[in-house]
Every structure is written in structure tokens, then in C-alpha cells.
Amino acid sequence: MTRLALLSTLLLAFHAPGARAQHPAVQAAIDAVNIDSLILDLRQLDGEAPIDLGNGPQSIVSRNKNQPGNPLAADWLQLRMQQLGFEPTLQVFSGGTGENIIAEKPGALHPERKVIICGHYDAMPGGPVAAPAADDDGSGTVAVLEAMRVLRDITFENTLVFALWDEEEQGKLGSIYYAGVAAASDVEITGVVNMDAIAYDGDGDGLMRIHTKNIANSIAIKDSALMVNSTYGLNLNTAINLPGATYSDHASFWNENYGAILVIEDFDNDGNPHYHTTTDLVEYLDQPYFQGLARLSIGTAAVLAKPYASVPNAVVASGATESGAYAWPNPTHGPVRVARTRTDRPATVQLVDPLGRVVEEQRLGSGQRLLDLDLSARVPGTYEVRVLDATGVGCVRVMRLP
């Protein structure tokens, strides 16, 4: 394929009805989420397959906080993160009985801004019985590992935090501790995607739920998840709980005025009958459904983290390029004028908001060079102006001041 043909194909992809590729890096990550990878990790985490930490095969019988399988699982999860190319750290709490497992992928532009994708690895039931907890929340835990696998080679503007909470079953203690420390230290958390039980669909209707609340930017995060669902071809059967329940780790962040959502199976009307029992096993899970919810969660986290300078043939600068653009004043409190550098062909100008959504689109005909955008009614943050024509894509970032 010639360069012109490739660029023409790219241009058409942005305009074709129902086109999937809103951002190629996000699309590639979503497509890479692999059910075999998820199930392989899950069978080891829930004790159905042995693990090996260097001392021979052994099994994780229970991840309940009072059982030896809990720290064994923590050791194995840290090993898996290392195998995926990360250096995890432990955040110890509850007098040393709890261990959150944290790994970060620093942002290239705004390392201080954190996007968290998370689940909890501890389990029920308690006592000296098996607690495989494949669905609750082995499914969310291994989806975090899968997120690390498919996102590790993408550069993001914001820092991605991969978090596995301990002692959720004792009252969200691990996430409460993390969120409390973050708030006390003025850590900037721009979004949390919490996955808790994302693999059971007993009635086969494919329904899943997103829990959100009118706290910080939680509604906007929900909107980003819905955008990912529609734009990237997932088309999951989605219900919104507003206000959402507070029974999982996302609520710990709401309590500290951070934006967060919960991605979960239809826990309201199609609860897993194996919930908190010794039979919460992989065999009772719906694997395509599991893959879909993992893809939605991972794609949403990727959009929130914002792939950096990875639009094909884009030039992220205010200087002129063949298909580029200028924008001024920049930064702005509202009005901004956009000028493209060539006018011999039609072009489309898109305004992309800080959550990666195309929120405005205008056309420029042949011979037209200028247009005006008004950001005064939009939230402060970094926006991207894209100029798309048959020669490629030119980009300029515009800062909307408070």
C-alpha cells in the first residue's frame, strides 16, 4: 500500500460510520486482551493449577487474609508483575497484616497524574476451607495482570497505576488505606477503574454494570467507558447504576473525593450462586463475557491515561507541518483560533477532550484555512486539535485554563 493510500484509509477510518479505531494504540491494546492468558493466570491464582516460586510446585488453596495462601498469592502476583516487566512494591497496612501490591508505568507528560486500574486479590470464605474465588475477585485481579501485559509498550501522558488490594473482604481496608494516604499527600488521581467480579453471566443475557456517582469526575469516567464500549466495537450490554453501590474498592476513592467507577457483572439480578463459596471456580465462568468486561476496563484505563504522541503521522506541536496546524492563544480561557498550514484540499478538524473523546468536529473546504473553537464551556485541561486530510493527521495541544 502506498503512503497516500494508507493515509487515505486512515482518514476514512475517522469518518466511516461505526468505525472502530478511535485511537490505534487503544484499539490495539483492546484487541490484544487474550482469554487464554486470563484463564491461565486465573487457574493458578485460584488453586486449580500449581504455581512455582522457585521451590517446586505448590497450590494457592485460599487467599483469605487469615490463611497462608494469602501471602503466597501476594508473592506469586509480584512474580507475575516482574515477569511482565514491572517492579511492584508492597504497601503494608493494618499493623502489617495487609499488603497492597502496586506497580506503576510513569506518564511521559504528566507523571504526577495517576490513572488506577485495580481489583482485590483476597478471598472468601474464611476458615480452613478452600476459597478459590475465581470470580470474586480472581477475575478482576488477573485482568489487572492482563492490563499490564497489553499496555506495557504504550507510552501514556499520565501515569498508570496497576493496583491489587488486600483485605477488601474485611471492609475495603486495603483501598481505604491507599486512598487515604493519597488524599493526605495531595496525590492527583484523575480516574479509577475498579474491577470486582467480571466473569459470571448465569442467564446468558450479557448484561454488565458500571457503578458511578456524582463525585469528582466519576460521571465523566463512566461516559468514557461507554465511549470505549461503542467506539471500539465491544458493544456490551451495559446498565448504569447511579448512584452506584459502595460495596467495593471504588467507594474508597469516592470517600476521598476522587473519581472512580466499578465494572462488575450483573450482581443486582444475576448473582453468582458460587459467590463466597468453595465452588467459585473457572468452570462456572462465561469466558467470552469475561474477556469483554476486561477489554472494556482496560480500554477505559488506556483512554484516561491518554496515549502520548501516538496518532499515526501526527505532529504534536504548535509549529507548521504539511498537514499541521497552529492554535492561538494557547493556553486559553476559552476562544481559540485554529489555522491549518495547507488549504489545497478539504480537511476535518476534531477537538478531543482530556478523556480522549471527540467532542466537536468541523469541516474546512478547499481554500479555507481558519476556524474558531470555543472552549469556554469545557472543563479545564489539555485538549488536542486534530487536522485530518488526505496527507495525514496534524495535531496541536491546547491548554484550557481554569
N, C-alpha and C positions, 0 to 999 in steps of 0.2 A: 504494500500500500504506500502511495506517495505521501509526502508530508502534507500537501494540500488536501488530499483525500482524507487523511487521518484527522486533520483539523476540522474539515467539514463534518465528519462523523461526530466529532466532539461537540460541535456547535449544534447539530441536530439533536444530540442526546439531551442538551439542556432545554430543548423546546418540544420534543416529542411528547404527546400526551401519555401519561403513565410512565414516563422514563424513570429508570431505577437509579441511575448514577447521579445523585445529588452531589456527592463528593467521592472521587475514585478511591481515596485511601480508606474512607469509612466503608464503602461498598466492598472493597477487598477484604477488610477485616471481618465484616459480617459473613461474607461467603466462605471465609476460612474456618469459621466455627464448625467443629467436626464432632459428630455424635460419638464416633468410636473413641476419640480422645477423651470426651467427657465420661463415657461409661468405663473406660479403662481406669481412670483416676478414681471414679466413684466406687468401683468394686474393691479397690484397695482401701479406700477410706472407710467403707462400711464393714470391712472384715470379710467380705466374700472372696477376696483374693489376698494372698500374703504380700507383705511389704518386706524390704530388706534395707536396713540401715547400716549394713556393713558387718552384722553379726549373725547372718543367716536369716532364713525366712521366719516371720512371725506375723501374727494377725492382730488387728485392732478390734477387740471384741466389743468394747463400749467406749464412747467418747464422753460419757457422763463425767462431770467435774470431779466426782468422788472416786473415780475408777482409774486404774493405771493406764488404761487406753487413752485417756485424755492427753496427758503429756506425751505419750507415744505418738498420737496423731499430730500433736504440735511439732514434734521432731521430724516426722515424715513430711508434713506440709512445708516446713522450712527447707528440707532437702529438695522437694519438688520445685520450690521457688528458685533455689540455687541452680538446679538443672535447667531452668528456663532463662537463666542469665541475670537474676536479680540477687541482691544482698538483703535478705529480710532482717528485721530487728524485732525484738520482743518488747512489748510494753507490759510490765508487770503491775498488777493491782490486787485489791482485796487481800492485802497483807502477804502477798506472794503466792496466793493460790490461783490467781487468774493470769493468763498470758494471751494478750492480743498479739497477732502476727501481722506485721506491717512491712510492705515494700513500696518503694516509690520510683517513678520514672519522671525525673525533673523536666519541667517545661522549658522550652528554648527561649520563649519571650517573656513569660510571666511565671517564673518558678515559685513565686510566693502564692499564686492562686492554685488551690487544690480541688481536684475533682476526685471523689471517692467512689469506688465500686466495691461492694462488700457483701459478706454473708457471715453466718456464725457456724463454727465447727463443733461446738459442744453439743451434747445429745441427751435425749431422754429415751426410755425410762431410767430411773435410778436403781440402786440396789445391785446385787451381784448377778445380774442377768444381762443377756445380750442387748445392746442398744445400737443397732446398725444405722438408724437414722438416715437412710438413703435419700429420702425426700426432704425431711426436716432436720438439718438443712445441709445434708451432704450435697444436694443438687446445687444450692447456691454457692457452697464452698468450692466445688470443682469448677463451677462457671467462672469464679474469680481466677482460678489457675488457667482456664482457657482464655480468659481476657488477657492475661499476661503473655500467653503464647502468641496470640494473634495481633496484639498491639505493640509488642516489644520493639519492632523495627520501624515504627512510625514515629516521626518527630511531631510533638504537640506543642502548642503555645503554652498551655497550662500544665501543671504537674498532675500526673495521675497517681493516685494512692490506691493500692490493692490491699484491702484490709480484711482480716479474718478475726471475728470477735469470739472471745471465750465468755462463758457464763451468761449467755443470753437467756438460757432456760431458768436461771436464778433471778431473773428480773432485769435483763438487758445490762448487766453490770459492766461488761467489757466496753460496750459502745458508750454507755453513760460516762465512764471514766475518760475515754478518748475525747468525746465531745466536750466534756467539762474542762479538760486540760487545754484543748484547742481554743475554747472561748476565753478562758482566763489569760491565754497568751496572745489573744487577738489574731489568731490564725485565720487567714482568708480562705474559707471553704465556699466555692462557687456552686457546688452541687454534690448530692449524694444519691447514688443508685444502689438501693439495698435489695438483695435477692434472698427470699426466705420461702422455701418450698415452691419450686418452679417446675415440677416434673410429673404431677399426678393429674389425670383427666379421666375420672371414672366413667362419666356419662358420654364421653366422646364428642362433646359439642365444641371443643377447642377454646372455651371461654377462659380468659385470664383477666386479672385485675391489676390496676395501678391505683395505689392509695396516695392521695395528696392532701394538702391542707393550705389554707390561706396564711402561710407563714413564709417570710422571706420570699425567695423566688421559686417556691415549690410548685406553684401552678405553671410557671414557665417551663420547669423541668418536665412536668407531665406533658405539656404541649410538645416539647422536643421529642419525647418518647413516641407520641402519636405521629409526629412528623416522620420519625425513623420508620415506624410501622408502615406508613403509607408510601413514603418516598423510595424506600429501599426494597419494596416488593415483599415484605413479610406478611402483610395482610392478616394479622392475627385478630381473632375475635376478642375485642377488648372492652372491658367495662371500667368505669372510673368510680372510685369511692371518694367522695368529697362531702364532708371531711373524712379523711381516712382513719382507720383503726390505729391504735397506739401499742399494739402487742408485739412489735418487732423493733429492730435496731434503728430504723429511720426516725422513730419518735424521739430517740435520744438527741438527735440533731435538731428536731423541731423545738425541743425544750431549751436549746441554746440559741434559738432564732437563726438556724441555718436551714437552707432549702434542701429538701430531700423527698424522695418518693420510695415506695415499696412496690416491687414487682413480685407478684405471687399468683399461684393457681387460684381457681375459684373456691377459695377457702370458705366463702359465705354459704354456698349452696351445694357444693360437690366436694366436701371434705374427704381427705384420705382416711379410710377406715383403719389404716395401719398407723395412724398418727400416734406417736409416743408409745409404740408397742415394739415387741421383739421381732415383728414381721415387717417392719418398714424396709423393704428390700428392693433391689433393682427390678426384679421380675414384675412388680406391680406398677412400674412407671410407664408412661407413654413417651417413648424416646423421640419421635418427631416433634411432639409438643414441647418437650424439654429443650430440644435444640432451638426451637422457635423463640422461647422465652429467654434463653441465653443469648441468642442473637440480638433480640430487642434490647436487652440490658447492656450488652457490650457496645452495640451501636450507639446507644444513647450516651454512654460514658465517653465514647470517642468524639461525638459531636460536641459535648460540653467541654472537652479538653481542647478541641479545635486543632485539627491537623495544620501544621505550620508550613507555609510556602510550598504546598504540595499540589496545588491546582496545576494540571498539565499546561506547560508553556506559559505559566503566569510570571509576571514580573511584579513583585511586591515592593513597590517604591513609588515615590511621587514624581520621579523623572519620566521622560517620554520614552516609549519604545514603539516598535512597529504597530502593535495593536494595543498600546498602552493608554494611560490616562493621567491627567493631573486633577487635583481637587484642592480647592481653597475656599474659605480659610480652613486651616487644618492645624490644630484642633478647632472645633466649632461648638457654639452653644445651640446651633440649630441649622440655619441655612448653609448650604454648601453648593458650590458650582463645580460641575464636572466637565472637563474638556478632553476629548479624545485626540490622539495625535495624527490620525489619518481619517479622511472623510470620503474616500472614493467608493465606499460600499456601505450597505446597511449594517447596523450593529444593534445589539441588545445590551442594555445597562441594567445590572441587577444590584440591589442593595441587600447585603447579607448581615443579619444581626449578630450580636455576641454569642448566641446559642447555635449559630450555623444555619439559621433559617432564611430563605429568600423572602423578604418582607415587602419588597417593591420591585417592579420591573417596568422599564420604559424602552421604547424603540427610538432609534435615531436613523433617519433615512440617509441616502447618499447626499453628500454635501452638508449635512448637519454636523456640527462639531460640539455644541454646548447643550447642557441641560442643567436644571436646578433640582436639588433634593432638599427636603426639609426634614431635619432630624429632631426638631424642637419638641415633638410629642413622643419621642422614643427615649428609652431608658439610657442613661449614660453608659459608655463602654466603647470598645473598639469594633467598628463596623468595617466591612470590606465592600468596596465598589468594584464590580467586575464589568469589563467591557468585552463582549464576545462578538467576534466577526469571523469571516472565513479564514483569516490568517492566524487565529489563535485566541488566547484569553489574556487580557491585560488587567492587572489589579492594582488598587491603591487602598491602603488602610486609612480610615478616617476616625479620629477620636471625637466622640460626643462627650463634651464636658458636663459635669453636674450643673 
